[in-house]
């Protein structure tokens, strides 16, 4: 079973720990203005979103959600 409704504490923890690399709401750190760090971070974030993007989670079928959970554990 895939969990879509998680406790608020879990949701907040995921948002704080994961959303910068796994959502469309990235908050870049100050050092993102320094090259080549900016290139590295941008690549890292694009990779993260390609693997799992929480902003589009609700559009996934249950089968795809199960696969995402299995891959990312």
mmJSON file of the N, C-alpha and C atoms, coordinates in Angstrom:
{"data_MODEL":{"atom_site":{
"group_PDB":["ATOM","ATOM","ATOM","ATOM","ATOM","ATOM","ATOM","ATOM","ATOM","ATOM","ATOM","ATOM","ATOM","ATOM","ATOM","ATOM","ATOM","ATOM","ATOM","ATOM","ATOM","ATOM","ATOM","ATOM","ATOM","ATOM","ATOM","ATOM","ATOM","ATOM","ATOM","ATOM","ATOM","ATOM","ATOM","ATOM","ATOM","ATOM","ATOM","ATOM","ATOM","ATOM","ATOM","ATOM","ATOM","ATOM","ATOM","ATOM","ATOM","ATOM","ATOM","ATOM","ATOM","ATOM","ATOM","ATOM","ATOM","ATOM","ATOM","ATOM","ATOM","ATOM","ATOM","ATOM","ATOM","ATOM","ATOM","ATOM","ATOM","ATOM","ATOM","ATOM","ATOM","ATOM","ATOM","ATOM","ATOM","ATOM","ATOM","ATOM","ATOM","ATOM","ATOM","ATOM","ATOM","ATOM","ATOM","ATOM","ATOM","ATOM","ATOM","ATOM","ATOM","ATOM","ATOM","ATOM","ATOM","ATOM","ATOM","ATOM","ATOM","ATOM","ATOM","ATOM","ATOM","ATOM","ATOM","ATOM","ATOM","ATOM","ATOM","ATOM","ATOM","ATOM","ATOM","ATOM","ATOM","ATOM","ATOM","ATOM","ATOM","ATOM","ATOM","ATOM","ATOM","ATOM","ATOM","ATOM","ATOM","ATOM","ATOM","ATOM","ATOM","ATOM","ATOM","ATOM","ATOM","ATOM","ATOM","ATOM","ATOM","ATOM","ATOM","ATOM","ATOM","ATOM","ATOM","ATOM","ATOM","ATOM","ATOM","ATOM","ATOM","ATOM","ATOM","ATOM","ATOM","ATOM","ATOM","ATOM","ATOM","ATOM","ATOM","ATOM","ATOM","ATOM","ATOM","ATOM","ATOM","ATOM","ATOM","ATOM","ATOM","ATOM","ATOM","ATOM","ATOM","ATOM","ATOM","ATOM","ATOM","ATOM","ATOM","ATOM","ATOM","ATOM","ATOM","ATOM","ATOM","ATOM","ATOM","ATOM","ATOM","ATOM","ATOM","ATOM","ATOM","ATOM","ATOM","ATOM","ATOM","ATOM","ATOM","ATOM","ATOM","ATOM","ATOM","ATOM","ATOM","ATOM","ATOM","ATOM","ATOM","ATOM","ATOM","ATOM","ATOM","ATOM","ATOM"],
"id":[1,2,3,4,5,6,7,8,9,10,11,12,13,14,15,16,17,18,19,20,21,22,23,24,25,26,27,28,29,30,31,32,33,34,35,36,37,38,39,40,41,42,43,44,45,46,47,48,49,50,51,52,53,54,55,56,57,58,59,60,61,62,63,64,65,66,67,68,69,70,71,72,73,74,75,76,77,78,79,80,81,82,83,84,85,86,87,88,89,90,91,92,93,94,95,96,97,98,99,100,101,102,103,104,105,106,107,108,109,110,111,112,113,114,115,116,117,118,119,120,121,122,123,124,125,126,127,128,129,130,131,132,133,134,135,136,137,138,139,140,141,142,143,144,145,146,147,148,149,150,151,152,153,154,155,156,157,158,159,160,161,162,163,164,165,166,167,168,169,170,171,172,173,174,175,176,177,178,179,180,181,182,183,184,185,186,187,188,189,190,191,192,193,194,195,196,197,198,199,200,201,202,203,204,205,206,207,208,209,210,211,212,213,214,215,216,217,218,219],
"type_symbol":["N","C","C","N","C","C","N","C","C","N","C","C","N","C","C","N","C","C","N","C","C","N","C","C","N","C","C","N","C","C","N","C","C","N","C","C","N","C","C","N","C","C","N","C","C","N","C","C","N","C","C","N","C","C","N","C","C","N","C","C","N","C","C","N","C","C","N","C","C","N","C","C","N","C","C","N","C","C","N","C","C","N","C","C","N","C","C","N","C","C","N","C","C","N","C","C","N","C","C","N","C","C","N","C","C","N","C","C","N","C","C","N","C","C","N","C","C","N","C","C","N","C","C","N","C","C","N","C","C","N","C","C","N","C","C","N","C","C","N","C","C","N","C","C","N","C","C","N","C","C","N","C","C","N","C","C","N","C","C","N","C","C","N","C","C","N","C","C","N","C","C","N","C","C","N","C","C","N","C","C","N","C","C","N","C","C","N","C","C","N","C","C","N","C","C","N","C","C","N","C","C","N","C","C","N","C","C","N","C","C","N","C","C","N","C","C","N","C","C"],
"label_atom_id":["N","CA","C","N","CA","C","N","CA","C","N","CA","C","N","CA","C","N","CA","C","N","CA","C","N","CA","C","N","CA","C","N","CA","C","N","CA","C","N","CA","C","N","CA","C","N","CA","C","N","CA","C","N","CA","C","N","CA","C","N","CA","C","N","CA","C","N","CA","C","N","CA","C","N","CA","C","N","CA","C","N","CA","C","N","CA","C","N","CA","C","N","CA","C","N","CA","C","N","CA","C","N","CA","C","N","CA","C","N","CA","C","N","CA","C","N","CA","C","N","CA","C","N","CA","C","N","CA","C","N","CA","C","N","CA","C","N","CA","C","N","CA","C","N","CA","C","N","CA","C","N","CA","C","N","CA","C","N","CA","C","N","CA","C","N","CA","C","N","CA","C","N","CA","C","N","CA","C","N","CA","C","N","CA","C","N","CA","C","N","CA","C","N","CA","C","N","CA","C","N","CA","C","N","CA","C","N","CA","C","N","CA","C","N","CA","C","N","CA","C","N","CA","C","N","CA","C","N","CA","C","N","CA","C","N","CA","C","N","CA","C","N","CA","C","N","CA","C","N","CA","C","N","CA","C"],
"label_alt_id":[null,null,null,null,null,null,null,null,null,null,null,null,null,null,null,null,null,null,null,null,null,null,null,null,null,null,null,null,null,null,null,null,null,null,null,null,null,null,null,null,null,null,null,null,null,null,null,null,null,null,null,null,null,null,null,null,null,null,null,null,null,null,null,null,null,null,null,null,null,null,null,null,null,null,null,null,null,null,null,null,null,null,null,null,null,null,null,null,null,null,null,null,null,null,null,null,null,null,null,null,null,null,null,null,null,null,null,null,null,null,null,null,null,null,null,null,null,null,null,null,null,null,null,null,null,null,null,null,null,null,null,null,null,null,null,null,null,null,null,null,null,null,null,null,null,null,null,null,null,null,null,null,null,null,null,null,null,null,null,null,null,null,null,null,null,null,null,null,null,null,null,null,null,null,null,null,null,null,null,null,null,null,null,null,null,null,null,null,null,null,null,null,null,null,null,null,null,null,null,null,null,null,null,null,null,null,null,null,null,null,null,null,null,null,null,null,null,null,null],
"label_comp_id":["UNK","UNK","UNK","UNK","UNK","UNK","UNK","UNK","UNK","UNK","UNK","UNK","UNK","UNK","UNK","UNK","UNK","UNK","UNK","UNK","UNK","UNK","UNK","UNK","UNK","UNK","UNK","UNK","UNK","UNK","UNK","UNK","UNK","UNK","UNK","UNK","UNK","UNK","UNK","UNK","UNK","UNK","UNK","UNK","UNK","UNK","UNK","UNK","UNK","UNK","UNK","UNK","UNK","UNK","UNK","UNK","UNK","UNK","UNK","UNK","UNK","UNK","UNK","UNK","UNK","UNK","UNK","UNK","UNK","UNK","UNK","UNK","UNK","UNK","UNK","UNK","UNK","UNK","UNK","UNK","UNK","UNK","UNK","UNK","UNK","UNK","UNK","UNK","UNK","UNK","UNK","UNK","UNK","UNK","UNK","UNK","UNK","UNK","UNK","UNK","UNK","UNK","UNK","UNK","UNK","UNK","UNK","UNK","UNK","UNK","UNK","UNK","UNK","UNK","UNK","UNK","UNK","UNK","UNK","UNK","UNK","UNK","UNK","UNK","UNK","UNK","UNK","UNK","UNK","UNK","UNK","UNK","UNK","UNK","UNK","UNK","UNK","UNK","UNK","UNK","UNK","UNK","UNK","UNK","UNK","UNK","UNK","UNK","UNK","UNK","UNK","UNK","UNK","UNK","UNK","UNK","UNK","UNK","UNK","UNK","UNK","UNK","UNK","UNK","UNK","UNK","UNK","UNK","UNK","UNK","UNK","UNK","UNK","UNK","UNK","UNK","UNK","UNK","UNK","UNK","UNK","UNK","UNK","UNK","UNK","UNK","UNK","UNK","UNK","UNK","UNK","UNK","UNK","UNK","UNK","UNK","UNK","UNK","UNK","UNK","UNK","UNK","UNK","UNK","UNK","UNK","UNK","UNK","UNK","UNK","UNK","UNK","UNK","UNK","UNK","UNK","UNK","UNK","UNK"],
"label_asym_id":["A","A","A","A","A","A","A","A","A","A","A","A","A","A","A","A","A","A","A","A","A","A","A","A","A","A","A","A","A","A","A","A","A","A","A","A","A","A","A","A","A","A","A","A","A","A","A","A","A","A","A","A","A","A","A","A","A","A","A","A","A","A","A","A","A","A","A","A","A","A","A","A","A","A","A","A","A","A","A","A","A","A","A","A","A","A","A","A","A","A","A","A","A","A","A","A","A","A","A","A","A","A","A","A","A","A","A","A","A","A","A","A","A","A","A","A","A","A","A","A","A","A","A","A","A","A","A","A","A","A","A","A","A","A","A","A","A","A","A","A","A","A","A","A","A","A","A","A","A","A","A","A","A","A","A","A","A","A","A","A","A","A","A","A","A","A","A","A","A","A","A","A","A","A","A","A","A","A","A","A","A","A","A","A","A","A","A","A","A","A","A","A","A","A","A","A","A","A","A","A","A","A","A","A","A","A","A","A","A","A","A","A","A","A","A","A","A","A","A"],
"label_entity_id":["1","1","1","1","1","1","1","1","1","1","1","1","1","1","1","1","1","1","1","1","1","1","1","1","1","1","1","1","1","1","1","1","1","1","1","1","1","1","1","1","1","1","1","1","1","1","1","1","1","1","1","1","1","1","1","1","1","1","1","1","1","1","1","1","1","1","1","1","1","1","1","1","1","1","1","1","1","1","1","1","1","1","1","1","1","1","1","1","1","1","1","1","1","1","1","1","1","1","1","1","1","1","1","1","1","1","1","1","1","1","1","1","1","1","1","1","1","1","1","1","1","1","1","1","1","1","1","1","1","1","1","1","1","1","1","1","1","1","1","1","1","1","1","1","1","1","1","1","1","1","1","1","1","1","1","1","1","1","1","1","1","1","1","1","1","1","1","1","1","1","1","1","1","1","1","1","1","1","1","1","1","1","1","1","1","1","1","1","1","1","1","1","1","1","1","1","1","1","1","1","1","1","1","1","1","1","1","1","1","1","1","1","1","1","1","1","1","1","1"],
"label_seq_id":[1,1,1,2,2,2,3,3,3,4,4,4,5,5,5,6,6,6,7,7,7,8,8,8,9,9,9,10,10,10,11,11,11,12,12,12,13,13,13,14,14,14,15,15,15,16,16,16,17,17,17,18,18,18,19,19,19,20,20,20,21,21,21,22,22,22,23,23,23,24,24,24,25,25,25,26,26,26,27,27,27,28,28,28,29,29,29,30,30,30,31,31,31,32,32,32,33,33,33,34,34,34,35,35,35,36,36,36,37,37,37,38,38,38,39,39,39,40,40,40,41,41,41,42,42,42,43,43,43,44,44,44,45,45,45,46,46,46,47,47,47,48,48,48,49,49,49,50,50,50,51,51,51,52,52,52,53,53,53,54,54,54,55,55,55,56,56,56,57,57,57,58,58,58,59,59,59,60,60,60,61,61,61,62,62,62,63,63,63,64,64,64,65,65,65,66,66,66,67,67,67,68,68,68,69,69,69,70,70,70,71,71,71,72,72,72,73,73,73],
"pdbx_PDB_ins_code":[null,null,null,null,null,null,null,null,null,null,null,null,null,null,null,null,null,null,null,null,null,null,null,null,null,null,null,null,null,null,null,null,null,null,null,null,null,null,null,null,null,null,null,null,null,null,null,null,null,null,null,null,null,null,null,null,null,null,null,null,null,null,null,null,null,null,null,null,null,null,null,null,null,null,null,null,null,null,null,null,null,null,null,null,null,null,null,null,null,null,null,null,null,null,null,null,null,null,null,null,null,null,null,null,null,null,null,null,null,null,null,null,null,null,null,null,null,null,null,null,null,null,null,null,null,null,null,null,null,null,null,null,null,null,null,null,null,null,null,null,null,null,null,null,null,null,null,null,null,null,null,null,null,null,null,null,null,null,null,null,null,null,null,null,null,null,null,null,null,null,null,null,null,null,null,null,null,null,null,null,null,null,null,null,null,null,null,null,null,null,null,null,null,null,null,null,null,null,null,null,null,null,null,null,null,null,null,null,null,null,null,null,null,null,null,null,null,null,null],
"Cartn_x":[0.83,0.0,0.878,0.556,1.287,0.594,1.371,0.807,0.831,-0.327,-0.429,-0.67,-1.331,-1.598,-0.668,0.27,1.245,1.0,1.439,1.3,2.014,1.499,2.047,3.535,3.955,5.371,6.251,5.766,6.52,6.559,5.424,5.362,6.328,6.336,7.236,8.697,8.992,10.361,10.808,9.927,10.234,10.443,9.571,9.717,11.045,11.41,12.643,13.894,13.836,15.022,15.152,14.04,14.076,13.651,12.815,12.215,13.215,14.333,15.276,15.785,15.926,16.414,15.315,14.176,13.132,11.783,11.81,10.567,10.888,9.852,10.033,10.182,10.355,10.456,11.821,12.856,14.227,14.584,15.156,15.722,17.236,17.871,19.308,20.079,21.165,22.008,22.812,23.388,24.154,25.303,25.92,27.096,26.739,25.458,25.055,25.434,25.841,26.251,27.735,28.42,29.845,30.011,30.722,31.01,32.306,32.452,31.579,30.539,30.409,29.43,28.019,27.673,26.332,26.051,27.034,26.841,26.613,27.42,27.287,25.901,25.468,24.161,23.025,23.1,22.034,21.922,23.053,23.05,22.49,22.916,22.458,20.936,20.419,18.993,18.191,18.673,17.975,17.929,19.026,19.052,18.04,18.028,17.103,15.658,15.315,13.938,13.581,14.559,14.254,13.972,14.559,14.322,13.02,12.76,11.572,11.264,10.078,9.653,8.326,8.369,7.166,6.046,6.347,5.307,4.413,4.906,4.08,3.667,3.933,3.602,2.124,1.25,-0.192,-0.641,0.177,-0.185,0.223,1.02,1.491,0.382,0.394,-0.504,0.025,-0.814,-0.36,0.818,0.784,1.879,3.194,3.146,4.366,4.837,3.904,4.276,4.993,4.465,5.111,6.527,6.686,8.01,8.947,8.481,9.297,9.742,8.827,9.148,10.187,10.026,10.965,12.348,12.404,13.67,14.416,13.695,14.326,14.539,14.272,14.548,15.827],
"Cartn_y":[-1.183,0.0,1.251,2.196,3.454,4.471,5.144,6.146,7.506,8.13,9.459,10.513,10.115,11.021,10.654,11.504,11.24,12.214,11.845,12.772,14.09,15.159,16.486,16.559,15.897,15.933,15.285,14.225,13.552,14.441,15.024,15.92,17.092,17.698,18.828,18.397,17.214,16.7,16.459,15.887,15.649,16.975,17.935,19.236,19.892,19.812,20.46,19.728,18.414,17.634,17.27,17.199,16.621,17.565,18.543,19.347,20.166,20.552,21.358,20.612,19.319,18.543,17.726,17.564,16.693,17.394,18.662,19.384,20.577,21.284,22.484,23.739,23.561,24.694,24.727,24.694,24.694,26.046,26.006,27.202,27.024,27.802,27.659,28.308,27.667,28.269,29.43,30.249,31.424,31.033,29.879,29.488,29.012,29.008,28.683,29.79,30.927,32.033,31.942,30.925,30.738,29.609,29.898,28.855,28.159,26.889,25.932,25.28,25.741,25.158,25.218,26.327,26.484,25.409,25.108,24.071,22.707,22.415,21.141,21.023,22.07,22.027,21.898,22.644,22.574,21.161,20.545,19.176,18.212,18.377,17.525,17.639,18.846,19.082,18.528,18.732,18.184,16.665,16.038,14.58,14.145,14.857,14.528,14.608,15.663,15.82,14.775,14.35,13.323,11.975,11.736,10.482,10.528,11.665,11.813,13.29,13.68,15.064,15.081,15.586,15.584,16.436,17.411,18.247,17.486,16.397,15.629,14.266,14.035,12.758,12.406,13.38,13.107,12.673,12.908,12.499,11.059,10.454,9.082,8.079,6.982,5.874,5.179,4.378,3.641,2.735,2.157,1.278,2.05,3.248,4.046,4.527,4.877,5.285,4.157,2.942,1.787,1.605,1.765,1.627,2.709,3.956,5.049,4.784,4.3,4.017,2.911,1.875,0.746,1.19,1.988,2.451,3.347,4.198,5.188,4.713,3.461,2.923,2.165],
"Cartn_z":[0.0,0.0,0.0,-0.831,-0.906,-0.012,0.789,1.692,1.003,0.909,0.331,1.397,2.456,3.56,4.706,4.971,6.029,7.177,8.366,9.489,9.184,9.752,9.506,9.842,10.916,11.296,10.232,9.62,8.56,7.323,6.982,5.824,5.989,7.165,7.417,7.334,7.846,7.794,6.353,5.549,4.135,3.413,3.681,3.03,3.403,4.664,5.11,4.596,4.555,4.221,2.746,2.029,0.685,-0.442,-0.137,-1.196,-2.009,-1.429,-2.207,-3.439,-3.342,-4.488,-5.176,-4.513,-5.052,-5.19,-5.585,-5.86,-6.756,-7.145,-7.967,-7.104,-5.801,-4.875,-4.202,-4.988,-4.478,-3.884,-2.691,-2.07,-2.11,-2.946,-3.132,-1.983,-1.551,-0.513,-1.1,-0.247,-0.695,-1.614,-1.355,-2.138,-3.539,-3.879,-5.236,-6.22,-5.709,-6.58,-6.961,-6.461,-6.724,-7.736,-8.819,-9.805,-9.396,-9.564,-10.258,-9.357,-8.111,-7.198,-7.79,-8.399,-8.976,-10.028,-10.845,-11.871,-11.219,-10.205,-9.501,-8.873,-8.152,-7.487,-8.488,-9.573,-10.576,-11.148,-11.45,-11.959,-10.912,-9.671,-8.578,-8.399,-8.447,-8.264,-9.446,-10.651,-11.824,-11.763,-11.337,-11.172,-10.124,-9.001,-7.921,-8.365,-9.08,-9.549,-10.606,-11.384,-12.397,-11.734,-10.567,-9.844,-9.047,-8.399,-7.571,-7.412,-7.853,-7.732,-6.973,-5.741,-4.912,-5.48,-6.314,-6.896,-7.868,-8.42,-9.353,-8.787,-7.503,-6.853,-7.041,-6.894,-6.969,-8.364,-9.371,-10.729,-11.029,-10.162,-10.372,-10.07,-10.815,-10.504,-9.248,-8.598,-7.417,-7.768,-8.954,-9.383,-9.463,-10.042,-10.16,-8.787,-7.911,-6.557,-5.832,-5.97,-5.322,-5.866,-7.175,-7.777,-7.248,-7.15,-6.638,-5.205,-4.389,-2.99,-2.912,-3.729,-3.72,-4.199,-5.246,-5.81,-4.838,-4.132,-3.264,-1.838,-1.541,-0.196,-0.163],
"occupancy":[1.0,1.0,1.0,1.0,1.0,1.0,1.0,1.0,1.0,1.0,1.0,1.0,1.0,1.0,1.0,1.0,1.0,1.0,1.0,1.0,1.0,1.0,1.0,1.0,1.0,1.0,1.0,1.0,1.0,1.0,1.0,1.0,1.0,1.0,1.0,1.0,1.0,1.0,1.0,1.0,1.0,1.0,1.0,1.0,1.0,1.0,1.0,1.0,1.0,1.0,1.0,1.0,1.0,1.0,1.0,1.0,1.0,1.0,1.0,1.0,1.0,1.0,1.0,1.0,1.0,1.0,1.0,1.0,1.0,1.0,1.0,1.0,1.0,1.0,1.0,1.0,1.0,1.0,1.0,1.0,1.0,1.0,1.0,1.0,1.0,1.0,1.0,1.0,1.0,1.0,1.0,1.0,1.0,1.0,1.0,1.0,1.0,1.0,1.0,1.0,1.0,1.0,1.0,1.0,1.0,1.0,1.0,1.0,1.0,1.0,1.0,1.0,1.0,1.0,1.0,1.0,1.0,1.0,1.0,1.0,1.0,1.0,1.0,1.0,1.0,1.0,1.0,1.0,1.0,1.0,1.0,1.0,1.0,1.0,1.0,1.0,1.0,1.0,1.0,1.0,1.0,1.0,1.0,1.0,1.0,1.0,1.0,1.0,1.0,1.0,1.0,1.0,1.0,1.0,1.0,1.0,1.0,1.0,1.0,1.0,1.0,1.0,1.0,1.0,1.0,1.0,1.0,1.0,1.0,1.0,1.0,1.0,1.0,1.0,1.0,1.0,1.0,1.0,1.0,1.0,1.0,1.0,1.0,1.0,1.0,1.0,1.0,1.0,1.0,1.0,1.0,1.0,1.0,1.0,1.0,1.0,1.0,1.0,1.0,1.0,1.0,1.0,1.0,1.0,1.0,1.0,1.0,1.0,1.0,1.0,1.0,1.0,1.0,1.0,1.0,1.0,1.0,1.0,1.0],
"B_iso_or_equiv":[0.0,0.0,0.0,0.0,0.0,0.0,0.0,0.0,0.0,0.0,0.0,0.0,0.0,0.0,0.0,0.0,0.0,0.0,0.0,0.0,0.0,0.0,0.0,0.0,0.0,0.0,0.0,0.0,0.0,0.0,0.0,0.0,0.0,0.0,0.0,0.0,0.0,0.0,0.0,0.0,0.0,0.0,0.0,0.0,0.0,0.0,0.0,0.0,0.0,0.0,0.0,0.0,0.0,0.0,0.0,0.0,0.0,0.0,0.0,0.0,0.0,0.0,0.0,0.0,0.0,0.0,0.0,0.0,0.0,0.0,0.0,0.0,0.0,0.0,0.0,0.0,0.0,0.0,0.0,0.0,0.0,0.0,0.0,0.0,0.0,0.0,0.0,0.0,0.0,0.0,0.0,0.0,0.0,0.0,0.0,0.0,0.0,0.0,0.0,0.0,0.0,0.0,0.0,0.0,0.0,0.0,0.0,0.0,0.0,0.0,0.0,0.0,0.0,0.0,0.0,0.0,0.0,0.0,0.0,0.0,0.0,0.0,0.0,0.0,0.0,0.0,0.0,0.0,0.0,0.0,0.0,0.0,0.0,0.0,0.0,0.0,0.0,0.0,0.0,0.0,0.0,0.0,0.0,0.0,0.0,0.0,0.0,0.0,0.0,0.0,0.0,0.0,0.0,0.0,0.0,0.0,0.0,0.0,0.0,0.0,0.0,0.0,0.0,0.0,0.0,0.0,0.0,0.0,0.0,0.0,0.0,0.0,0.0,0.0,0.0,0.0,0.0,0.0,0.0,0.0,0.0,0.0,0.0,0.0,0.0,0.0,0.0,0.0,0.0,0.0,0.0,0.0,0.0,0.0,0.0,0.0,0.0,0.0,0.0,0.0,0.0,0.0,0.0,0.0,0.0,0.0,0.0,0.0,0.0,0.0,0.0,0.0,0.0,0.0,0.0,0.0,0.0,0.0,0.0],
"pdbx_formal_charge":[null,null,null,null,null,null,null,null,null,null,null,null,null,null,null,null,null,null,null,null,null,null,null,null,null,null,null,null,null,null,null,null,null,null,null,null,null,null,null,null,null,null,null,null,null,null,null,null,null,null,null,null,null,null,null,null,null,null,null,null,null,null,null,null,null,null,null,null,null,null,null,null,null,null,null,null,null,null,null,null,null,null,null,null,null,null,null,null,null,null,null,null,null,null,null,null,null,null,null,null,null,null,null,null,null,null,null,null,null,null,null,null,null,null,null,null,null,null,null,null,null,null,null,null,null,null,null,null,null,null,null,null,null,null,null,null,null,null,null,null,null,null,null,null,null,null,null,null,null,null,null,null,null,null,null,null,null,null,null,null,null,null,null,null,null,null,null,null,null,null,null,null,null,null,null,null,null,null,null,null,null,null,null,null,null,null,null,null,null,null,null,null,null,null,null,null,null,null,null,null,null,null,null,null,null,null,null,null,null,null,null,null,null,null,null,null,null,null,null],
"auth_seq_id":[1,1,1,2,2,2,3,3,3,4,4,4,5,5,5,6,6,6,7,7,7,8,8,8,9,9,9,10,10,10,11,11,11,12,12,12,13,13,13,14,14,14,15,15,15,16,16,16,17,17,17,18,18,18,19,19,19,20,20,20,21,21,21,22,22,22,23,23,23,24,24,24,25,25,25,26,26,26,27,27,27,28,28,28,29,29,29,30,30,30,31,31,31,32,32,32,33,33,33,34,34,34,35,35,35,36,36,36,37,37,37,38,38,38,39,39,39,40,40,40,41,41,41,42,42,42,43,43,43,44,44,44,45,45,45,46,46,46,47,47,47,48,48,48,49,49,49,50,50,50,51,51,51,52,52,52,53,53,53,54,54,54,55,55,55,56,56,56,57,57,57,58,58,58,59,59,59,60,60,60,61,61,61,62,62,62,63,63,63,64,64,64,65,65,65,66,66,66,67,67,67,68,68,68,69,69,69,70,70,70,71,71,71,72,72,72,73,73,73],
"auth_comp_id":["UNK","UNK","UNK","UNK","UNK","UNK","UNK","UNK","UNK","UNK","UNK","UNK","UNK","UNK","UNK","UNK","UNK","UNK","UNK","UNK","UNK","UNK","UNK","UNK","UNK","UNK","UNK","UNK","UNK","UNK","UNK","UNK","UNK","UNK","UNK","UNK","UNK","UNK","UNK","UNK","UNK","UNK","UNK","UNK","UNK","UNK","UNK","UNK","UNK","UNK","UNK","UNK","UNK","UNK","UNK","UNK","UNK","UNK","UNK","UNK","UNK","UNK","UNK","UNK","UNK","UNK","UNK","UNK","UNK","UNK","UNK","UNK","UNK","UNK","UNK","UNK","UNK","UNK","UNK","UNK","UNK","UNK","UNK","UNK","UNK","UNK","UNK","UNK","UNK","UNK","UNK","UNK","UNK","UNK","UNK","UNK","UNK","UNK","UNK","UNK","UNK","UNK","UNK","UNK","UNK","UNK","UNK","UNK","UNK","UNK","UNK","UNK","UNK","UNK","UNK","UNK","UNK","UNK","UNK","UNK","UNK","UNK","UNK","UNK","UNK","UNK","UNK","UNK","UNK","UNK","UNK","UNK","UNK","UNK","UNK","UNK","UNK","UNK","UNK","UNK","UNK","UNK","UNK","UNK","UNK","UNK","UNK","UNK","UNK","UNK","UNK","UNK","UNK","UNK","UNK","UNK","UNK","UNK","UNK","UNK","UNK","UNK","UNK","UNK","UNK","UNK","UNK","UNK","UNK","UNK","UNK","UNK","UNK","UNK","UNK","UNK","UNK","UNK","UNK","UNK","UNK","UNK","UNK","UNK","UNK","UNK","UNK","UNK","UNK","UNK","UNK","UNK","UNK","UNK","UNK","UNK","UNK","UNK","UNK","UNK","UNK","UNK","UNK","UNK","UNK","UNK","UNK","UNK","UNK","UNK","UNK","UNK","UNK","UNK","UNK","UNK","UNK","UNK","UNK"],
"auth_asym_id":["A","A","A","A","A","A","A","A","A","A","A","A","A","A","A","A","A","A","A","A","A","A","A","A","A","A","A","A","A","A","A","A","A","A","A","A","A","A","A","A","A","A","A","A","A","A","A","A","A","A","A","A","A","A","A","A","A","A","A","A","A","A","A","A","A","A","A","A","A","A","A","A","A","A","A","A","A","A","A","A","A","A","A","A","A","A","A","A","A","A","A","A","A","A","A","A","A","A","A","A","A","A","A","A","A","A","A","A","A","A","A","A","A","A","A","A","A","A","A","A","A","A","A","A","A","A","A","A","A","A","A","A","A","A","A","A","A","A","A","A","A","A","A","A","A","A","A","A","A","A","A","A","A","A","A","A","A","A","A","A","A","A","A","A","A","A","A","A","A","A","A","A","A","A","A","A","A","A","A","A","A","A","A","A","A","A","A","A","A","A","A","A","A","A","A","A","A","A","A","A","A","A","A","A","A","A","A","A","A","A","A","A","A","A","A","A","A","A","A"],
"auth_atom_id":["N","CA","C","N","CA","C","N","CA","C","N","CA","C","N","CA","C","N","CA","C","N","CA","C","N","CA","C","N","CA","C","N","CA","C","N","CA","C","N","CA","C","N","CA","C","N","CA","C","N","CA","C","N","CA","C","N","CA","C","N","CA","C","N","CA","C","N","CA","C","N","CA","C","N","CA","C","N","CA","C","N","CA","C","N","CA","C","N","CA","C","N","CA","C","N","CA","C","N","CA","C","N","CA","C","N","CA","C","N","CA","C","N","CA","C","N","CA","C","N","CA","C","N","CA","C","N","CA","C","N","CA","C","N","CA","C","N","CA","C","N","CA","C","N","CA","C","N","CA","C","N","CA","C","N","CA","C","N","CA","C","N","CA","C","N","CA","C","N","CA","C","N","CA","C","N","CA","C","N","CA","C","N","CA","C","N","CA","C","N","CA","C","N","CA","C","N","CA","C","N","CA","C","N","CA","C","N","CA","C","N","CA","C","N","CA","C","N","CA","C","N","CA","C","N","CA","C","N","CA","C","N","CA","C","N","CA","C","N","CA","C","N","CA","C","N","CA","C","N","CA","C","N","CA","C"],
"pdbx_PDB_model_num":[1,1,1,1,1,1,1,1,1,1,1,1,1,1,1,1,1,1,1,1,1,1,1,1,1,1,1,1,1,1,1,1,1,1,1,1,1,1,1,1,1,1,1,1,1,1,1,1,1,1,1,1,1,1,1,1,1,1,1,1,1,1,1,1,1,1,1,1,1,1,1,1,1,1,1,1,1,1,1,1,1,1,1,1,1,1,1,1,1,1,1,1,1,1,1,1,1,1,1,1,1,1,1,1,1,1,1,1,1,1,1,1,1,1,1,1,1,1,1,1,1,1,1,1,1,1,1,1,1,1,1,1,1,1,1,1,1,1,1,1,1,1,1,1,1,1,1,1,1,1,1,1,1,1,1,1,1,1,1,1,1,1,1,1,1,1,1,1,1,1,1,1,1,1,1,1,1,1,1,1,1,1,1,1,1,1,1,1,1,1,1,1,1,1,1,1,1,1,1,1,1,1,1,1,1,1,1,1,1,1,1,1,1,1,1,1,1,1,1]
}}}
